[in-house]
Amino acid sequence: MKLFGTVNSFDVDQGRGSIKPETGGDNLSFEKSAFSWDNKAMPPKAGQRLSYEVGTSSDKKPCAVHLETI
């Protein structure tokens, strides 16, 4: 199920960021491997609206996956 949110932050060097869900709740972390586009050409910027799905990180916490620009 696609959800929507806004990028809070993204660290290009670490390849990690967070997204604020439009439905409320806690921010979700994401990694550059979650992008559905070439993030080297156009990394996400704070305030950018994206679609995503909720997955589980390696430490068993919810995270954003399958990020797409909209």
Secondary structure, 3 states (H helix, E strand, C coil): CCEEEEEEEEECCCCEEEEEECCCCCCEEEEHHHECCCCCCCCCCCCCEEEEEEEECCCCCEEEEEEEEC
